[in-house]
Amino acid sequence: MRKVSILGSDGQPILYASLEGEDLRFQFEYYSRSADEGDYEFIHTVLPEDFSSITTKFGLSPEKNILDQI
């Protein structure tokens, strides 16, 4: 499975995107820096029928692979 890193303004990954089957998956992981903090993971899945709203909102081409454009 190919995973695309989405970088923040500091050049560090802030989010990862991948295709799981036909579904677009966004994943964020935060690892605690001390014993007082906990690890945190966020996964959001976008179904193919919602791709058109993403391509419209961000000016992407609906004919191209959505992961390639992210």
C-alpha positions as CSV (number, residue, x, y, z in Angstrom):
1,M,0.0,0.0,0.0
2,R,1.4,3.4,-1.0
3,K,1.3,6.1,1.6
4,V,1.6,9.8,0.8
5,S,2.9,12.2,3.4
6,I,1.1,15.6,3.6
7,L,3.6,18.1,4.9
8,G,3.1,21.1,7.2
9,S,4.6,24.5,6.9
10,D,7.8,23.3,8.7
11,G,8.2,20.5,6.1
12,Q,7.4,17.7,8.6
13,P,4.6,15.2,7.9
14,I,1.3,16.2,9.5
15,L,-1.0,13.7,7.9
16,Y,-0.7,10.5,5.7
17,A,-3.0,9.5,2.9
18,S,-3.4,6.1,1.3
19,L,-5.9,4.1,-0.7
20,E,-7.3,1.1,1.0
21,G,-9.2,-0.8,-1.7
22,E,-11.1,2.1,-3.3
23,D,-11.4,4.1,-0.1
24,L,-9.2,7.1,0.6
25,R,-7.8,7.0,4.1
26,F,-6.2,9.9,6.0
27,Q,-4.2,9.0,9.1
28,F,-2.6,11.0,11.8
29,E,-0.4,9.6,14.5
30,Y,1.0,11.5,17.6
31,Y,3.4,9.7,19.9
32,S,3.7,11.0,23.4
33,R,6.9,12.8,24.4
34,S,6.6,12.0,28.1
35,A,4.9,9.6,30.5
36,D,2.3,12.3,31.2
37,E,1.0,12.2,27.6
38,G,-0.7,9.5,25.7
39,D,-0.4,8.3,22.1
40,Y,-3.1,9.5,19.7
41,E,-4.2,8.1,16.3
42,F,-6.8,9.5,14.0
43,I,-8.1,7.7,10.9
44,H,-10.7,9.2,8.6
45,T,-12.0,7.2,5.6
46,V,-13.5,8.8,2.5
47,L,-15.7,6.7,0.3
48,P,-15.3,6.9,-3.5
49,E,-18.7,8.5,-3.9
50,D,-17.4,11.5,-1.9
51,F,-14.3,12.0,-4.0
52,S,-16.1,14.4,-6.3
53,S,-16.8,16.8,-3.4
54,I,-13.1,16.8,-2.6
55,T,-12.0,17.3,-6.2
56,T,-14.4,20.3,-6.5
57,K,-13.5,21.9,-3.2
58,F,-9.7,21.7,-3.8
59,G,-9.7,22.2,-7.6
60,L,-8.5,18.7,-8.4
61,S,-9.1,16.8,-11.6
62,P,-11.8,14.2,-11.2
63,E,-10.3,12.1,-14.1
64,K,-7.0,11.6,-12.3
65,N,-6.2,9.3,-9.4
66,I,-7.1,11.2,-6.2
67,L,-4.1,9.9,-4.2
68,D,-1.7,11.1,-7.0
69,Q,-3.1,14.6,-6.6
70,I,-3.0,14.8,-2.9
